[in-house]
Amino acid sequence: MNKRRNLLVIFTCFLFVLSSFSISTGADSIPASVNTVEPDEYPNGWTHRPIMEQFTSLGCPPCMGIDPDVAKLWKEFREEPGQPVTFVSFHQINGGSDDEFASQESKDRYNHYSVQGTPDAQFDGGYIEELGGGDGTYDTYKDHYFECGERDVKPTELRVWQEFKEDRFVFTVNLTYLGEGGISTPLNPDVLDSSVYLFVVEDDIMAWSSVEEKEVLTHNVFRENALTNEQVELQPAETWTHQVEWVIPDTIDYMSGHEDRDGNAQEGEHPIPTPINPAKISVVAVVYDNDDTSRTTTSGKTGNAADTPRAANSATPETTAYDEQNEPPKVVSYDEKLNGNIAEVSAVLEDEDGIGSAYVIYNFHNGSYNDESWGVMPMQIDENNVATASIEYSSGDPVWYRILLVDGKQGFAASDAKQFEGTGRGGESEESPGFGIFTVTVALLIGLSRRRY
């Protein structure tokens, strides 16, 4: 009897030990509460979307020297349907103290990597670090992107969506750990221990450069963190979802040593010189693997010496739409009517998943107006996806507007700037000295700004 009982105890213990092992590639081992997810097919056959975090300054001569190369590379990548990379530009006061985007949060990110000067670029969280720059920056940075995109990382699916709501954005991030496969044991678990960030960036902003002594076009400027160092631990096939509201700020917290263009101290909280344009806002989601501090072994290259967690993946609303094969919503036609001093806007919206929300933003100057924030008004949407709104204006003023919309899958889009027909004096010129062949593009993208010094 005792022998039989001992055998039963041994068999029970064996089953308990056996149950602690899991085969990550076996669908039967996945609990019912998690979903089986197929890996994304990233552009270029890469393992993930690499990210470049650039540290620059509008008052730094070497930074402005490589800026054309950085801009050329970014424009090239963002025109690709799959948008294979992400990019965030953190502005500093190195070389000049009057960079209007040099916030304390930008400085905190600079200190995170123990950066020694600008320009500096951290690829995939410091897997590759490029300090300085010069001729050939375009090719150098592109090569770094490709090396990072091909490296081994813990496989994840990363999604992020954004929805505009009058004075704020709602960001939703979804992270799934796909697992590395093979046998996972208590002594060697297959776990993703990660840090998640949501960086809010604004693309194509005109800002003063003391080096160039004129306003220059800047790209993917870091505005604020919407989520900072969120610790997320996931088992294979487990998903984490988080939603955060980001209220569009009208002030900026400047880093120590910051000055305005006249050389006056401007530290701490101050009004934002160039107000944020919601039509140009994007959120960049990044997941960093806390267990990965690897660095490049390629001859002639170096990684960050601070052993910061390396990026395992990054995403934007645009890359999310591509990965989910979701065409963004669009405005297919406009109907404009003037009723006294009311401009009635009617637009037919189109998306196979339906329309979630729509807002019209407007001003009474031109499509590239940059003296103050544009007005914002929600649009009423009927069952035929016709969105309407009424804008009150003064006789003789032109009415310029854009429509921001979200589809049924949270896909975000912004229409081009448009002048309301019959308002103003036939339309003000969008021409501005120095824009050259980019005049029309800049006119459509530059708005909602006011420089308050």
C-alpha positions in Angstrom: 0.0 0.0 0.0 2.8 2.4 1.0 4.7 1.5 -2.1 1.7 2.2 -4.3 1.2 5.6 -2.5 4.8 6.5 -3.0 4.5 5.7 -6.7 1.4 7.9 -6.9 3.2 10.8 -5.2 6.2 10.4 -7.5 3.9 10.3 -10.6 2.0 13.4 -9.4 5.2 15.3 -8.9 6.4 14.3 -12.3 3.2 15.7 -13.9 3.6 18.9 -11.9 7.2 19.3 -13.2 6.1 18.4 -16.7 3.3 21.0 -16.6 5.9 23.8 -15.8 7.4 23.3 -19.3 5.8 25.0 -22.3 6.5 24.7 -26.0 6.2 28.2 -27.3 5.5 27.1 -30.8 2.6 24.9 -29.9 -0.8 26.5 -30.3 -2.3 24.1 -27.6 0.0 25.6 -25.0 -1.4 29.1 -25.4 -4.1 29.9 -22.8 -7.6 30.7 -24.1 -7.2 34.3 -22.9 -4.4 35.1 -25.3 -4.4 35.1 -29.1 -2.2 33.4 -31.7 -0.5 36.2 -33.8 1.5 35.7 -36.9 4.7 37.8 -37.2 4.4 40.9 -39.3 6.2 41.0 -42.7 8.4 44.1 -42.3 9.7 46.0 -45.3 13.1 44.9 -46.6 12.7 41.5 -44.9 13.7 43.1 -41.6 13.0 41.7 -38.2 11.3 44.9 -36.9 11.1 48.6 -37.5 14.3 50.3 -36.3 14.2 53.7 -34.7 16.7 56.6 -34.8 16.7 59.0 -31.9 18.5 62.1 -33.1 20.0 64.8 -30.9 20.4 68.1 -32.6 20.1 71.9 -32.2 19.1 74.7 -34.4 22.0 76.7 -33.0 24.6 74.0 -33.7 26.6 74.5 -36.9 27.6 70.8 -37.4 23.9 69.8 -36.8 22.7 72.2 -39.4 25.4 71.1 -41.7 24.1 67.5 -41.8 20.4 68.5 -41.7 19.9 68.3 -45.5 21.2 64.7 -45.4 19.0 63.7 -42.5 15.9 65.4 -44.1 16.6 63.7 -47.4 16.8 60.2 -45.7 13.6 60.8 -43.7 11.6 62.0 -46.7 12.8 59.0 -48.7 11.7 56.5 -46.0 8.4 58.2 -45.2 7.4 58.0 -48.9 7.7 54.2 -48.8 4.2 52.6 -48.3 5.5 50.4 -45.4 7.5 53.3 -43.7 10.2 50.9 -42.7 11.8 53.1 -40.0 10.8 55.6 -37.3 12.6 58.8 -36.3 12.4 61.3 -33.4 14.4 64.5 -33.2 15.3 65.7 -29.7 16.4 69.3 -29.7 19.2 70.6 -27.4 20.9 74.0 -26.7 24.4 72.8 -27.7 26.1 75.4 -29.9 23.3 78.0 -29.3 20.9 78.5 -26.4 17.8 79.7 -28.4 16.4 76.5 -29.9 12.7 76.8 -29.3 12.2 73.1 -29.1 14.9 72.4 -26.4 12.6 71.1 -23.6 13.6 69.6 -20.3 12.2 66.2 -21.5 14.5 66.4 -24.6 17.4 67.0 -22.2 16.3 64.0 -20.1 16.4 61.8 -23.1 19.9 63.2 -24.0 21.0 62.3 -20.5 19.5 58.8 -20.7 22.1 58.0 -23.4 24.9 60.0 -21.7 25.3 61.8 -25.0 28.5 63.8 -25.2 27.5 66.4 -27.8 25.5 67.1 -30.9 24.8 66.0 -33.5 24.3 62.5 -32.2 22.1 59.6 -33.3 21.1 56.6 -31.4 19.9 53.7 -33.5 17.7 51.1 -31.9 18.3 52.5 -28.4 22.0 52.7 -28.8 22.8 49.5 -30.6 24.6 51.8 -32.9 25.7 55.3 -32.0 26.8 57.9 -34.5 28.4 61.0 -32.9 29.1 63.9 -35.1 28.6 64.0 -38.8 29.8 65.4 -42.1 29.9 64.5 -45.7 28.2 61.1 -46.3 25.8 61.3 -43.4 22.9 60.2 -45.7 24.8 57.0 -46.6 26.0 56.4 -43.0 22.6 56.8 -41.4 21.0 54.6 -44.0 23.6 51.9 -43.5 22.9 52.0 -39.7 19.2 51.7 -40.3 19.7 48.6 -42.4 22.1 46.9 -40.0 19.6 47.5 -37.1 16.6 46.3 -39.2 18.4 43.0 -39.9 19.6 42.2 -36.3 18.0 39.6 -34.1 15.4 40.9 -31.6 12.7 39.3 -29.5 9.7 39.2 -31.9 6.8 41.5 -31.2 3.8 42.9 -32.9 3.5 46.6 -32.0 0.5 48.8 -32.9 -0.4 52.4 -32.1 -3.4 54.5 -33.0 -4.3 58.1 -32.5 -7.6 60.0 -32.4 -8.0 63.8 -32.3 -10.6 65.2 -29.9 -10.8 69.0 -29.9 -7.9 69.8 -27.5 -6.3 66.4 -27.1 -5.3 63.2 -28.7 -6.2 59.7 -27.5 -3.4 57.3 -28.1 -3.9 53.5 -27.9 -0.9 51.1 -27.9 -1.1 47.4 -28.3 2.0 45.1 -27.8 2.0 41.4 -28.3 5.0 39.2 -27.6 5.3 36.4 -30.1 7.9 34.3 -28.3 11.2 33.0 -29.5 10.1 29.4 -29.9 11.6 26.3 -28.4 11.4 25.1 -24.8 10.7 27.5 -22.0 11.6 26.4 -18.5 11.4 28.0 -15.0 15.2 28.4 -15.1 15.2 29.8 -18.7 11.8 31.4 -19.2 10.8 32.9 -22.5 9.7 36.4 -21.3 9.7 39.9 -22.8 10.8 42.3 -20.0 10.3 45.7 -21.7 10.0 49.4 -21.4 7.4 51.2 -23.5 7.5 54.8 -24.6 5.1 57.0 -26.6 6.9 60.0 -28.1 4.7 62.7 -29.6 6.3 64.3 -32.6 5.4 67.1 -35.1 6.7 66.9 -38.6 7.5 69.8 -41.0 7.7 72.8 -38.7 9.3 76.1 -39.6 11.6 77.4 -36.8 14.3 80.0 -36.4 17.9 78.8 -36.7 20.6 81.1 -35.4 23.1 79.3 -37.6 21.2 79.9 -40.8 19.8 83.2 -39.6 16.4 82.3 -41.0 13.5 79.9 -40.4 14.2 76.4 -41.6 12.0 73.3 -42.0 12.4 70.8 -39.2 11.3 67.2 -39.1 9.7 64.9 -36.5 10.4 67.3 -33.7 9.9 65.8 -30.2 7.1 67.7 -28.4 6.4 65.7 -25.3 6.2 62.2 -23.9 2.7 60.7 -23.7 4.0 57.6 -22.0 7.4 57.3 -20.2 9.2 54.1 -19.3 6.1 51.9 -18.8 7.3 48.5 -17.6 5.6 45.7 -19.4 6.4 42.0 -18.9 4.8 39.5 -21.3 4.7 35.7 -21.9 4.6 34.4 -25.5 1.4 35.2 -27.2 0.4 37.6 -24.4 -0.9 41.1 -25.3 -0.8 44.3 -23.4 -3.0 47.3 -24.3 -2.9 50.8 -22.9 -4.7 54.0 -23.7 -3.6 57.5 -22.7 -5.0 61.0 -23.3 -2.5 63.6 -24.3 -3.8 67.2 -23.9 -2.1 69.4 -26.5 0.1 71.8 -24.4 0.4 75.5 -24.9 3.5 75.8 -22.7 6.9 74.2 -22.8 9.3 73.5 -19.9 12.7 74.7 -21.1 15.9 73.1 -19.9 18.4 75.0 -17.8 20.5 77.5 -19.8 17.9 78.1 -22.5 17.6 81.7 -23.8 15.2 83.5 -26.2 16.5 84.9 -29.5 17.4 88.2 -27.7 19.7 86.4 -25.3 17.3 86.6 -22.3 17.1 83.7 -19.9 14.1 81.5 -20.7 14.3 78.5 -18.3 11.3 76.7 -16.9 7.7 77.0 -18.2 7.0 79.4 -21.0 4.4 79.8 -23.8 5.2 77.6 -26.8 6.7 79.8 -29.5 5.2 77.7 -32.3 1.9 76.2 -31.2 1.2 72.6 -32.0 -0.6 71.8 -35.2 -2.8 68.6 -34.7 -2.8 68.0 -38.4 1.0 67.3 -38.2 1.1 65.4 -35.0 2.1 61.7 -34.8 2.8 59.4 -32.0 5.8 57.1 -32.1 5.5 53.9 -30.0 8.8 52.2 -29.0 9.3 49.0 -27.1 12.8 48.5 -25.5 14.0 45.1 -24.4 15.4 45.5 -20.9 17.4 42.3 -21.3 19.2 43.5 -24.4 22.2 45.8 -24.1 24.0 44.4 -27.2 25.9 46.7 -29.5 27.2 46.5 -33.1 30.3 44.4 -33.8 30.8 45.8 -37.2 34.2 47.2 -37.8 34.4 51.0 -37.7 31.1 51.3 -35.8 30.3 51.7 -32.1 27.3 51.2 -29.8 26.3 53.3 -26.9 28.5 52.7 -23.9 25.7 53.4 -21.3 24.2 49.9 -21.8 20.7 51.3 -22.3 17.9 48.8 -23.3 17.9 48.4 -27.0 14.8 48.8 -29.1 12.9 45.7 -30.1 10.3 47.4 -32.3 8.7 50.8 -33.1 5.5 51.9 -34.7 3.4 54.9 -35.7 -0.3 55.1 -36.8 0.9 55.1 -40.4 2.9 51.8 -39.9 0.0 50.3 -38.0 -2.4 51.0 -40.9 0.1 49.4 -43.3 0.6 46.3 -41.2 -3.1 45.9 -40.8 -3.7 46.6 -44.5 -6.0 49.4 -43.5 -6.4 52.2 -46.0 -6.7 55.6 -44.2 -10.0 57.4 -44.4 -10.3 60.2 -46.9 -12.4 63.2 -48.0 -13.8 62.4 -51.5 -15.7 65.7 -52.1 -16.6 69.0 -50.7 -19.8 71.1 -50.7 -19.4 74.7 -49.5 -22.2 77.2 -48.9 -22.1 80.8 -47.6 -25.0 81.9 -45.5 -24.4 85.5 -44.4 -21.3 85.4 -42.2 -21.5 81.6 -41.8 -19.3 79.3 -44.0 -21.1 75.9 -44.1 -18.7 73.1 -44.8 -20.0 69.7 -46.0 -17.7 66.9 -46.9 -18.3 63.3 -48.1 -15.9 61.0 -46.1 -15.0 57.5 -47.3 -13.6 54.4 -45.6 -14.7 50.7 -45.8 -14.6 50.5 -42.0 -16.8 53.6 -41.5 -16.0 56.9 -40.0 -15.4 57.3 -36.3 -15.0 61.0 -35.9 -14.1 64.2 -37.8 -13.0 67.7 -36.9 -12.5 70.8 -38.9 -9.6 73.2 -38.1 -9.6 76.6 -39.6 -8.1 80.1 -39.8 -8.8 83.4 -41.6 -5.5 84.1 -43.2 -3.9 81.3 -45.4 -3.1 77.7 -45.6 0.4 78.2 -44.1 -0.8 80.5 -41.4 1.7 80.5 -38.5 0.8 83.4 -36.2 -1.6 81.7 -33.9 -3.5 78.5 -33.3 -6.2 77.6 -35.7 -9.8 77.2 -34.6 -11.2 73.7 -33.9 -14.8 72.5 -34.4 -16.3 69.0 -34.3 -18.2 67.9 -37.4 -21.6 66.2 -37.4 -21.6 62.9 -39.4 -24.8 61.4 -40.8 -25.5 57.8 -41.9 -24.1 58.5 -45.3 -20.7 59.6 -43.9 -21.4 63.2 -44.8 -19.7 65.5 -42.3 -20.9 69.1 -41.7 -19.7 72.1 -39.7 -20.4 75.9 -39.7 -17.6 78.4 -39.3 -18.4 82.0 -38.4 -16.2 84.6 -40.1 -16.0 88.3 -41.0 -16.8 89.6 -44.4 -13.6 90.0 -46.5 -11.7 87.4 -44.6 -10.6 84.2 -46.3 -11.5 80.9 -44.6 -8.9 78.2 -44.8 -9.6 74.8 -43.3 -8.4 71.2 -43.0 -10.4 68.1 -41.9 -9.0 65.6 -39.4 -10.7 62.2 -39.4 -10.6 58.8 -37.9 -12.0 55.6 -39.4 -13.7 52.6 -37.7 -10.3 50.9 -37.1 -8.8 54.1 -35.6 -6.9 55.0 -38.7 -6.0 58.7 -38.7 -5.8 61.1 -41.6 -5.7 64.9 -42.3 -6.9 66.5 -45.5 -4.9 69.2 -47.3 -5.5 72.8 -46.5 -8.3 74.3 -48.6 -9.7 77.8 -49.0 -13.4 78.1 -48.7 -14.7 79.2 -52.1 -16.0 82.8 -52.2 -14.3 84.0 -49.1 -11.4 86.5 -49.0 -10.2 88.5 -52.0 -9.6 85.7 -54.4 -7.1 83.9 -52.1 -3.8 85.0 -50.6 -0.6 83.8 -52.1 1.0 80.8 -50.5 4.4 82.0 -51.7 7.0 82.8 -49.2 10.7 83.7 -49.8 13.0 80.8 -49.4 10.5 78.0 -49.9 11.6 77.3 -53.5 10.2 74.2 -55.1 8.7 73.1 -51.8 6.3 76.0 -51.7 3.1 74.0 -52.2 4.0 71.2 -49.9 5.0 73.5 -47.1 1.9 75.6 -47.6 -0.2 72.5 -47.0 1.8 71.4 -44.0 2.6 74.5 -42.1 -0.2 75.8 -39.9 -1.5 76.2 -36.5 1.6 78.0 -35.3 2.4 81.1 -33.4 5.8 82.4 -32.4 5.6 84.1 -29.1 9.0 85.4 -27.8 
